[in-house]
Amino acid sequence: MTMLTDTLAYIGVNDHDLDLFEGQYIVPNGMAYNSYVILDERIAVFDTVDFNFKDQWLANLKEVLGDRKPDYLIIQHMEPDHSANIKAFLELYPDTVVVGNTKTFQMLSAYFEDLDLGDKKLVVSNSDRLVLGKHELQFLFAPMVHWPEVMFVYDHTDKILFSADAFGKFGALDIEEDWVCEARRYYFGIVGKFGAQVQAVLKKAADFEIQMICSLHGPVLKENLNDYLDLYHTWSSYGVESEGVMIAYTSVYGNTRKAAECLAEKLTEKGCPKVVVCDLAREDMAEAVEDAFRYGKLVLATTTYNGDIFPFMRNFIESLTERNYQNRTIGLIENGSWAPIAAKTMKAMFEKSKNITWLETSVKITAAVKADTLAQIEAMAEELCQ
């Protein structure tokens, strides 16, 4: 338990037992499940935590409450890592009023079939307010950031934005690490598809003075808030965060890798501000997706394989396009010992992507990198650096 202000307590937990968040994202530094309590004339608890940490979370809550009982349980997000302990909470505090929107309570019935709230339910609409005493809370619906029931809560008294999963990151809070990298990987992995919805709620939040952001994952943000808000604006508008080139490749016998590495060397020689080379068969796919959205230029290098493209490349491109990859420059390197179709196949996969600029130069490898291949790579490097 940590007091963030005189009246706001943090009662979240750290999870170092988890290997894959949401069954797919590697979390080497664990995960934080955040929960908060506002202590006022009426007490409001914000969300619960993952079921595996029920006892620890309830102990944290008891430490904050002492002999008092909570008046409200505010549910910002029904994903199980935040909602799993609602029933356990209500068994201890049955008189608590559960606060949510219409979609919240639809999901609550789906997750907890035998949970009857009776009159202990407050259904709020967008922009509704709830007064706790000195604290006045306002609900800001954030549908599809990244579930349909999600809502932010703004505390007008302390100027705090409770942002549900937005502004969250991978990593437990007892590990010190840079916010940006793991927040970017989290954003593009989990929220990235819903840029338009994030933009919509950021416009709503722009009407408020924000002095603290309390997410359901990751650290409480108190300083340089404009930096975090600017990054979220860039990410959700699919803007370019950093000038540079990402080269993503797959290689069966090393020839396509050789071409990718050669291109990276040429770009570095020509003064490219940043060059990132990624072996899609070996690097965490979420890290690769993060870099593709971070930089303004992307080069894809792969082989024709079974009349298609190499599976890791297909997976990578699908991961980009399903997250609305756009506003980027893309170059293609293909390898094929006979009947090469990799470049054509890759380009077709982006047919629904917006504002894609294709390099005029492409590289075609016939089996091995040779003199003509190096000339094409030189030309591609020159075009990328223009």
C-alpha positions in Angstrom: 0.0 0.0 0.0 1.3 3.4 -1.0 -0.3 6.8 -0.4 -0.1 8.8 -3.7 -1.8 11.9 -2.1 -3.3 12.6 1.3 -6.5 10.9 0.0 -5.4 8.5 -2.8 -4.0 5.1 -2.0 -2.3 2.6 -4.4 -3.3 -1.0 -3.5 -2.1 -2.8 -6.7 0.1 -5.9 -6.9 3.2 -7.1 -8.9 3.1 -10.4 -10.8 6.5 -12.1 -11.4 5.0 -15.5 -12.1 3.5 -14.6 -15.4 5.5 -15.6 -18.5 3.0 -14.5 -21.3 0.6 -11.5 -20.8 -2.7 -12.2 -22.5 -1.2 -15.6 -23.6 1.2 -14.0 -26.1 3.3 -11.1 -24.9 6.6 -11.9 -23.2 7.0 -10.0 -20.0 10.5 -10.6 -18.7 10.0 -8.0 -15.9 6.6 -9.2 -14.9 3.4 -7.2 -14.8 1.6 -4.8 -12.5 -2.1 -4.9 -11.8 -3.1 -1.5 -10.4 -5.9 -0.6 -8.1 -6.6 2.6 -6.3 -8.7 3.9 -3.4 -10.0 7.5 -2.8 -10.6 8.2 0.8 -13.3 10.8 1.3 -16.7 11.1 3.0 -17.5 8.3 0.7 -14.8 5.8 -0.3 -14.3 4.7 -3.9 -12.2 1.7 -5.0 -11.0 1.6 -8.6 -10.9 -1.9 -10.1 -9.7 -5.2 -8.7 -6.7 -7.2 -9.8 -5.9 -10.6 -11.3 -7.5 -13.6 -9.5 -4.1 -15.1 -8.5 -3.5 -12.1 -6.2 -6.8 -11.9 -4.5 -5.5 -12.3 -1.0 -2.7 -9.8 -1.4 -5.0 -7.2 -2.9 -7.7 -7.7 -0.3 -5.0 -7.3 2.4 -3.8 -4.1 0.8 -7.4 -2.8 0.7 -8.0 -3.7 4.4 -4.8 -1.9 5.4 -6.1 1.3 3.7 -9.7 1.0 4.9 -9.0 0.1 8.6 -12.5 -0.1 10.1 -14.2 1.8 7.3 -16.1 0.2 4.4 -16.0 1.2 0.8 -19.1 2.9 -0.7 -18.3 2.4 -4.4 -16.4 -0.1 -6.5 -15.8 1.7 -9.9 -15.2 -0.7 -12.8 -13.2 1.0 -15.5 -12.4 -2.2 -17.4 -13.9 -5.7 -17.3 -10.8 -7.6 -18.6 -10.1 -10.4 -16.1 -6.7 -9.1 -15.0 -8.7 -6.2 -13.5 -12.2 -7.6 -12.8 -11.5 -11.2 -11.5 -12.0 -10.3 -7.8 -15.2 -8.4 -8.0 -17.2 -11.2 -6.5 -14.7 -11.8 -3.8 -14.7 -8.1 -3.0 -18.5 -8.0 -2.7 -18.6 -11.1 -0.5 -16.5 -9.0 2.0 -18.3 -5.7 1.4 -21.8 -6.6 0.2 -23.2 -3.0 0.8 -20.8 -1.5 -1.8 -22.4 0.1 -4.8 -20.9 -1.1 -8.1 -20.4 1.7 -10.6 -20.2 1.0 -14.3 -21.9 1.7 -17.7 -24.5 -0.4 -19.5 -21.8 -2.5 -21.3 -19.9 -3.0 -18.0 -22.9 -4.7 -16.4 -23.6 -6.8 -19.5 -20.0 -8.2 -19.3 -20.4 -8.5 -15.5 -23.3 -10.9 -16.0 -21.3 -12.9 -18.6 -18.3 -13.3 -16.2 -20.2 -13.8 -13.0 -23.4 -15.7 -13.9 -24.8 -15.9 -10.3 -23.9 -12.4 -9.2 -27.0 -10.5 -8.2 -26.3 -6.8 -7.3 -29.9 -5.9 -6.5 -30.1 -2.2 -5.9 -26.3 -2.0 -5.3 -25.7 -0.9 -8.9 -25.1 2.6 -10.3 -25.3 2.8 -14.1 -23.5 5.9 -15.4 -23.6 7.7 -18.7 -20.8 9.5 -20.5 -19.8 12.7 -18.7 -21.9 11.8 -15.5 -20.4 12.9 -12.2 -20.1 11.3 -8.8 -19.4 13.3 -5.7 -17.6 11.6 -2.9 -17.3 14.6 -0.6 -14.5 16.9 -1.6 -13.7 14.8 -4.6 -15.9 15.1 -7.7 -15.4 12.4 -10.3 -16.4 12.5 -14.0 -16.8 9.5 -16.2 -15.3 9.7 -19.8 -16.3 6.8 -21.9 -13.4 5.3 -23.9 -15.0 2.6 -26.0 -12.6 0.2 -27.8 -9.6 1.5 -25.8 -9.4 -1.4 -26.0 -12.7 -3.0 -25.0 -16.2 -1.6 -25.6 -17.0 -1.0 -21.9 -13.8 0.9 -21.0 -14.2 4.3 -19.3 -11.7 6.8 -17.9 -12.5 8.7 -14.7 -11.3 12.3 -14.0 -11.0 13.6 -10.5 -11.7 17.3 -10.7 -10.4 17.9 -7.2 -6.9 16.5 -7.5 -6.8 16.7 -11.3 -6.1 13.0 -11.7 -6.9 11.0 -14.8 -7.7 7.4 -14.1 -7.0 6.0 -17.6 -7.9 2.3 -17.5 -5.4 0.5 -19.7 -4.3 3.6 -21.6 -0.8 4.9 -20.7 0.0 1.4 -19.3 3.1 -0.7 -19.9 4.5 -4.1 -19.5 6.6 -4.7 -16.3 6.1 -4.9 -12.6 6.6 -1.8 -10.5 9.4 -3.1 -8.4 11.6 -3.2 -11.5 13.1 0.1 -12.7 13.1 0.5 -16.5 12.4 3.1 -19.1 8.7 3.8 -19.6 8.7 4.4 -23.3 10.0 1.1 -24.7 7.6 -1.2 -22.9 4.7 1.3 -23.1 5.2 1.4 -26.9 5.3 -2.4 -27.1 2.2 -2.6 -25.0 0.4 0.1 -26.9 1.0 -1.3 -30.4 0.5 -4.9 -29.3 -2.8 -4.4 -27.5 -4.3 -1.0 -28.3 -2.7 -0.2 -31.7 -5.6 -1.2 -33.8 -7.8 1.3 -32.2 -6.0 4.6 -33.0 -9.1 6.5 -33.9 -10.8 5.6 -30.6 -7.7 6.6 -28.7 -7.7 9.9 -30.6 -11.3 10.5 -29.7 -10.8 10.0 -25.9 -7.6 12.1 -26.0 -9.7 15.0 -27.4 -12.1 14.6 -24.5 -9.3 14.5 -22.0 -7.7 17.6 -23.5 -10.5 19.7 -21.8 -9.1 18.8 -18.4 -6.0 19.9 -16.5 -4.1 16.7 -15.7 -1.5 16.6 -13.0 -1.3 12.8 -12.6 -2.2 9.8 -14.7 -3.2 6.5 -13.0 -3.2 3.6 -15.4 -4.2 0.0 -14.6 -0.7 -1.2 -15.6 2.6 0.4 -15.0 3.8 3.4 -12.9 1.7 6.4 -11.9 2.8 9.3 -14.1 3.4 12.6 -12.4 6.0 14.5 -14.3 6.5 15.6 -17.9 2.9 14.6 -18.6 2.9 16.4 -21.9 5.6 14.0 -23.2 3.4 11.0 -22.5 0.4 12.7 -24.0 2.4 13.7 -27.1 3.6 10.1 -27.5 0.1 8.8 -27.3 -1.1 11.3 -29.9 1.8 10.2 -32.2 1.1 6.5 -31.7 -2.7 6.8 -32.1 -2.5 9.0 -35.2 0.0 6.5 -36.7 2.6 9.3 -36.9 6.4 8.7 -37.2 8.0 8.8 -33.7 11.6 8.6 -34.9 13.4 9.1 -38.2 15.1 5.9 -39.3 14.8 2.6 -41.2 13.7 -0.8 -39.9 14.9 -3.8 -42.0 12.8 -6.9 -41.2 13.9 -10.1 -42.8 13.5 -13.9 -42.8 16.2 -16.1 -44.3 16.4 -19.8 -44.9 20.1 -20.3 -45.8 21.5 -16.9 -45.0 21.4 -15.2 -48.4 18.5 -12.9 -47.6 20.1 -12.1 -44.2 23.2 -11.1 -46.1 21.3 -8.7 -48.3 19.5 -7.2 -45.2 22.8 -6.7 -43.4 24.4 -5.2 -46.5 21.6 -2.7 -46.8 22.0 -1.8 -43.2 25.8 -1.2 -43.7 25.1 1.1 -46.7 22.5 3.1 -44.8 24.8 3.6 -41.9 27.6 4.7 -44.2 25.3 7.2 -45.8 24.4 8.7 -42.4 20.9 7.3 -41.8 19.9 8.5 -38.3 18.9 5.0 -37.1 19.0 1.6 -38.7 17.3 -1.4 -37.0 17.7 -4.9 -38.3 15.3 -7.6 -37.2 15.4 -11.4 -37.8 11.7 -12.2 -37.6 12.3 -15.8 -36.9 14.2 -15.0 -33.7 13.1 -11.7 -32.3 10.0 -11.2 -30.2 7.2 -10.4 -32.7 5.8 -7.7 -30.5 9.2 -6.0 -30.4 9.3 -6.2 -34.2 5.8 -4.6 -34.5 6.8 -1.9 -32.1 9.8 -0.9 -34.2 7.8 -0.9 -37.4 5.5 1.6 -36.0 8.3 3.7 -34.4 10.2 4.4 -37.6 9.1 6.1 -40.8 10.7 3.7 -43.2 10.4 -0.1 -43.4 12.3 -2.6 -45.6 10.9 -6.2 -45.9 13.2 -8.9 -47.1 12.0 -12.5 -47.5 12.0 -15.6 -49.7 9.4 -17.1 -51.9 8.3 -20.2 -49.9 5.7 -22.8 -50.8 4.3 -20.6 -53.4 3.9 -17.8 -50.8 6.2 -16.0 -48.4 8.1 -17.3 -45.4 5.6 -17.8 -42.5 7.3 -15.4 -40.1 7.1 -12.6 -42.6 3.5 -13.3 -43.3 2.8 -13.2 -39.6 4.7 -9.9 -39.3 2.8 -8.2 -42.1 -0.5 -9.4 -40.8 0.4 -8.1 -37.4 1.0 -4.7 -38.9 -2.0 -4.5 -41.2 -4.5 -5.6 -38.5 -3.2 -2.7 -36.5 -3.8 -0.2 -39.3 -0.2 0.2 -40.4 -0.1 3.4 -42.5 1.7 6.7 -43.3 5.0 4.9 -44.0 7.5 4.2 -46.8 8.2 0.6 -47.6 10.9 -1.1 -49.7 11.0 -4.8 -50.8 13.7 -7.3 -51.1 12.8 -10.7 -52.5 14.7 -14.0 -52.9 13.7 -16.9 -55.1 15.7 -19.6 -56.8 12.8 -20.1 -59.3 9.5 -18.3 -59.9 10.0 -15.6 -57.2 6.7 -14.0 -56.1 7.7 -12.7 -52.6 7.7 -9.0 -53.5 4.3 -9.2 -55.3 2.8 -11.1 -52.4 4.1 -8.7 -49.7 2.9 -5.7 -51.6 -0.6 -7.1 -52.0 -0.8 -7.7 -48.3 -0.8 -3.9 -47.8 -3.5 -3.1 -50.4 -5.9 -1.8 -47.7 -3.2 0.2 -45.8 -3.5 4.0 -46.1 -0.7 6.3 -47.3 1.9 3.8 -48.1 4.8 5.1 -50.3 6.6 2.3 -52.1 10.2 2.7 -53.0 10.9 2.8 -56.7 13.9 0.6 -56.1 13.4 -3.0 -55.2 16.0 -5.8 -54.8 15.6 -9.2 -56.4 17.9 -12.0 -55.3 18.2 -15.1 -57.4 19.3 -17.6 -54.9 22.5 -15.9 -53.7 23.7 -12.3 -53.3 25.8 -11.4 -56.4 27.2 -8.2 -58.0 23.8 -7.2 -59.5 22.2 -7.7 -56.1 24.8 -5.3 -54.5 24.1 -2.7 -57.1 20.4 -2.9 -56.4 21.1 -2.6 -52.6 23.2 0.5 -53.3 20.4 2.1 -55.2 17.8 1.2 -52.5 20.1 2.7 -49.8 20.5 5.9 -51.9 16.7 6.2 -52.3 16.0 5.6 -48.6 18.5 8.3 -47.7 17.0 11.0 -50.0 
